[in-house]
Amino acid sequence: MIKIVLYTHILAATAWIGGSLLLFALGILLRDKAAQKAVYAHLGPIYGYFETFWLVILWVTGLTMFFAFGFPDVFTHAPDSGLAHLMRVKLTIVGALTLLTVIHMTIAFKTHGIERTPLQNIISRGSSMAIFLLNLVIIWYAIGIRDLL
């Protein structure tokens, strides 16, 4: 059963990060601002629901594995270990990523179809870039955790 959970977690991470990479590429490659705005207007809401689904799956499968692999015991019996450190950092980053996602999605859905204020643009684009970069950091820590298991 845990292999199915791990597989689902990896699949969810692939979908989550793949979508992030697609939108990042579109932001860079679409130079025509009108085309970029049109693509994001159509793709944005679909992407938001798609990504929310996969983020929930990541949380559910991640927490399932957290308890199945006995990480609470690692924090209790070996709080200064490398494994505990990596997991603590990864969980902190996942929490930050989730918070940034909520902020980004709130602005995106609130302003869909209307012009954003300059502050909303800064927060939305900044949170989007931070989410993209945090995804890469989370992968790094996940690999480190896997190496120690």
C-alpha positions, 0 to 999 in steps of 0.5 A, a space after each residue: 500500500 505504501 508503494 501506491 502512496 509513494 507512486 501517487 506522491 511522485 505523480 502529484 509532484 510531477 504534475 505540480 512541478 510540470 504545470 509550474 514549468 509550463 507557466 514559467 516557460 509561457 511567461 518567458 517565451 510569449 513576448 507579445 503581452 496581448 497573447 500572454 494575457 489571452 493565454 493566461 486568461 484561458 489557462 489560468 482558472 483551469 490550471 488553478 483547479 488542476 494545481 489545487 487538486 495535486 497540492 491536496 494530493 501531495 499533502 495527503 500522500 506526504 502526511 501518510 508517508 510521514 507517519 508510515 515511515 515513522 518520522 515523528 519518532 525521528 523527531 522524538 529520538 534523533 532530533 539532531 540527526 541529518 534526517 530530522 534536519 532535512 525533513 524539518 527544512 522540507 516541511 517548512 518550505 512546503 508550508 511556505 509554498 502552500 501559503 504562497 499558493 493560497 495568496 497567489 490563487 486568491 489574487 488570481 481568482 479575485 482578479 480574473 477578468 479584471 485589471 489588477 492593481 500594481 500591488 496585486 501584480 507584484 504580489 501575484 508575480 512575486 509569489 508565482 516566482 517564489 513558488 517556482 523556485 521553492 519547488 526546485 528546493 523541495 526536490 533537492 531536499 526530497 532527494 536528500 531525504 531519500 538518500 538517507 532512507 
